[in-house]
Structure formats: structure tokens, C-alpha cells
Amino acid sequence: MLEDTGLRDLTRRHFFSRCSLGLGGMALASLLADDAHGAAPEPQVRNPLRPKPSHFPARAQSVIFLFMAGGPSQLDLLHHKPRLAELDGQPIPDSFVAGKRFAFMDSSHRQTLLASRRKFQQHGQSGAWVSDLLPWTAGMVDELSIVTTVQTDLFNHAPAKFFMNTGSGQFGRPSMGSWVTYGLGSECRDLPGFVVLQSGPRGPRGGSVLWGSGILPSTYQGVPLRSQGDPILNLSAPAEVSGEQQRQLVDTVRQLNLKRLVETGDQEIATRISAYEMAYRMQTSAPELMDIGGESQATLDLYGIRDVKEATFARNCLLARRLVERGVRFIQLYDTNWDHHGGPTETLEKHLPEKCRDIDQPSMALVRDLKQRGLLDQTIVIWGGEFGRTPMGEVRQYTGRNHHIDAFTMWLAGGGFKPGLVYGQTDEFGFGAVEHPVHVHDLHATLLHQLGLDHHRLSVRFQGLDFRLTGVSQARVLRDLLV
């Protein structure tokens, strides 16, 4: 009787994984047993980041996302609206704000329009309007696809960052870089497939969730690299541990993990094995990557780098190019403090120019450098934040703008995007799109398409549902943006 033998509580999982004659034990015995010619070969763990075939021929191989955390003011940078200057200080018509929600102002009040104080001029054969805050961008507009009608769903920073990066405002969904490396793997064996670099006084709101893998295996999450000390904490071996001792340790841990993998079939253990091996290789590859001292003075001058060890956006842009050269699939640069409401430390008059000086030259240097090296055609560079800024000012002592989700500006370069294109039209105030609206999910679908991935097919089943970067939306590939 089961009651007498104690077998009543024996589960099927326990039987298959623990019993000495179970399938797990037999599989392990078969893999590790000696044969007439000596020990059987060690079971092989396939690298989860190995290159994988795309759904169809790809136009691009890598992505560099220059993320301006906080929401750049498109109306002071790349979206000229003369009508704002004519009606500066007047209330915006109620028809624009009726029923709308904003982060820090009540739509029931008649907010006043705020003209840009910047000077705009048209540049290049495209005739793109660029303000005097971005002189380097002005000189490169014919390499860019400038989209003026991007729309998103969420108006607070952290949820909007989640949405731009994961396609969802909910915590814990896979990030764009994770989806790309899950779908395509990486061409680089000695560095992670998805790398994150940061600049600015603090990290972005939302933190590591923005580059997390969510429901995907953790091997696909973004790996932040530090600019000082070890690129990754605890990457270097202690001084008293020799290379041979470390290799023995890694091999022993691998054997233990392999045994557990055979017993359980848990793919997170395969991820752990690959992570140990990657960390071992990165002890050499990561410091070499981060040491830009060997770059020519002309290259350092191009990016505006004065100190090769200083953690600046310019240095990170150069590192992004070096990562692409090494085959890394997805690189994301976060630059913080773009939240210009108009408080004492966030004015459009003083602090927006400071941020533009930080990013203008390096962003364009990256595009130019990639092109000079023959890498731009196969690399997508994208610039933007989680949302834009309102045509109305905020009633404060200093001048600023509120969060805005109905129309903001991003640009893309390389990777099969049309150079010298200004896409979309907005109303006379730049409040909303009147032609060619571009939802964030459309942008995601188009980026995946250029990498050879069908956003409908790139999905994972989890808890009975199929998840994908573009969710259940009717996202479309923006073919008008493509060569």
C-alpha cells in the first residue's frame, strides 16, 4: 500500500530527476560513462548567443540606440513651428487639450503657448529645420531620417521608458535588445550580445528593467559596462589566484552545472555555464575594448574626447563603434537629465544647451565614423527619448515644457533607412500628427524588419500567452522610411 511505503508523496518530477534508475540518471550515466576508448566526450552546451538565421535577408546587423533619458524638447531642437512664435503667450485652443492628460498640469486650465527662443535654419538638400543648439547635427542632416510624428502611450518617465524599450508599460517585459539577441544571437564570442553604456549624473528612471530580459532567459539581458575600474564588477581574478587555478575552477563549476543541467533540463543552467565562460573570456576582451588610448588623435578629436578615461557620452559613442566592429548585436547608450520642466536646474534657456553640447558632436561623429569605416550600411543608429515636450509652457519661475506623447521627434541613420528624409507633419503648434503618425510599436516593427525579423513571428509563449515586442497592436513596418 502507498500509505505504508511512503511513496504516496513521490512526485513524477522527483522520479524522473532523482531516482538512480530515472531518465535523468540514465542520461547522465550515458553521457559520462567510459567506453573502450576512454572517457566519453563531455556533453556540449550550445552557446545561447550563437548567431542564428534571420526570418528573411537582413539589411542591418547591429543597432546603436542613443537614448536621451528625460524627453528632449523637439520644439527647441528639430521641429520648427513659426506659428508658436506668432502666438507666444496666448492660450492654446481648448480643442487641443480637451480630454488630454498631462504629467504636471491640469488640462482643464487654458495653458499658454511657449515659442522656442532658439534660432532655426534649414540645412542640407533635405531642407531639414535644425536649431542653433545642434550645429553638428545640422551639418549631417542628409545622413538622417528625421521622424517628427512619433507617438507613445504613457506620459510619466519610468513607464514611458519601459514602453519605448520593451513595448509595454508593465514591469518585467523583455527589452528591445533582449528580443534582438534572442532572435539573432551575436557575432561576438568574447563580449555580451547586448551592451549598455551610461552617462550623466545618475542612471535612467526605471533602472536595469530597461535592459532586462523579462520572460526570456537571462543570457539575453543587457550588460552594463563601467567606464572606470573593472568594466564589470568582480570580473578580474584575485591577485593570488593563478591563471591555471582559475581555469581549473571554471572547469569544475562547469562539470557541476552540466550534471545539474542533465538532471533538470533547466535552460537557466545552460545560461549560467555560458556566463562563466563569457566572464572568463571577458577578462581579456573587456579591458581591451574599454581602453581607447590606442585610437588616433584625429578620431578622439572627431568625437570631442579630451580625457580617454572620463565617463562621457562622447567616450561611449566611440565605444559603441568599437563594439559594432567586434560584432556586438545591440548597444544602448543612456544619457540622463533631459527633463526640462523649468525648475532651477532644468531650464530650456540654460540646461538644455548644456545637454546639447554634450551629445551633438559625438552623435554625429559616430554616424560619420561608421560611414568612413564602411559600417553604417549595416548598423542602425537611432536617437531619441521616451517622449517629447508640449508646445505649452509650464507656469513656473523658469521656462520649461511638460511631457508630451502625441508628437515628438526621433532620428535614424544607416541600416537601410532613407538618408535626407523628414517624415511626418504636425499641426500648426506641433501638438499632434496630421500626416504619417508613427507609433512606438511601428518603430519597433521597422527596426526588427531591417534586422531580418518579422515582429509577428518573434514571440515567446509564457503562461499560456504569446508575447512579442509589439504586443497585440496592429504595428506596421514603415516602408516609406526605407531605401
ZIJOKA-V762438 format. One line per field, one symbol per residue. phi: phi as a letter, one per 40 degrees, with the letter a starting at -180 (. if undefined). psi: psi as a letter, one per 30 degrees, with the letter a starting at -180 (. if undefined). A space follows every 50 residues. Layout:
phi = ???
psi = ???
This chain:
phi = .ccccgcccccccccccbccbccccccccccbccbcbhccccdcbccccc dbcccadccbbabbbcbcchgccccbbbbcbdccccbdgcccddccbcgc bbcbaccccccccbcccccbacbgccgccbcccbcccdcbccbbbbbcbc bbbbbbdccccdcccbgacccgcccdcccccccbgacbcbbdcbbbbbah caccchgcdcbccfccdcccccbcbccbgcdbdgcccddcbccccccccc ccccccccdccccbgcccccccccccccccccdccccccccccccccccc cdcgcbbcbccbccccccccccccdcgccbbbbcbbgbcbchcdbacccb ccdcccccbccccccccccccccgbccbbcbbbibcabbccccccacbca bccabcaabbbbagfgcccgbbbgbbccbgcacbafcbcdcccdccccdc cgbcccccabcafgbcbaccfbcccbcccccbc
psi = keeffgfegjleeeeefekfgleeeeeeeeeflkafgaklkkkkjkjfgk klklelkkflflkjjjjjkfikjffgegjkjfeeeegkflkkkffefkfl kleglkffkjkkkjkkglkklkllffgkkklffieeeefgfgfkjjjfhk klfkgldeeeeeeeffgkfkkglkleeeeeeeefakfkfgllfjkkkkll fllkkfbfffglfbflkffglkjkklfkakekkgekkkefkleeeeeeee eeeeeeeeeeeeefgjffeeeeeeeeeeeeeffeeeeeefjgfflleeee eefhkfjffkileeeeeeeeeeeefggkekkkjkklhgiifgafghleee feeeeeeefeeeeeeeeeeeeeggfeegkkkkkaafabklfklkjlelkl llkkffjlklllkaggkklhkjklklaffgelkfkhkjleeeeeeeeeef ggkjfefilkkkhgljklegbglhkkkifffk.
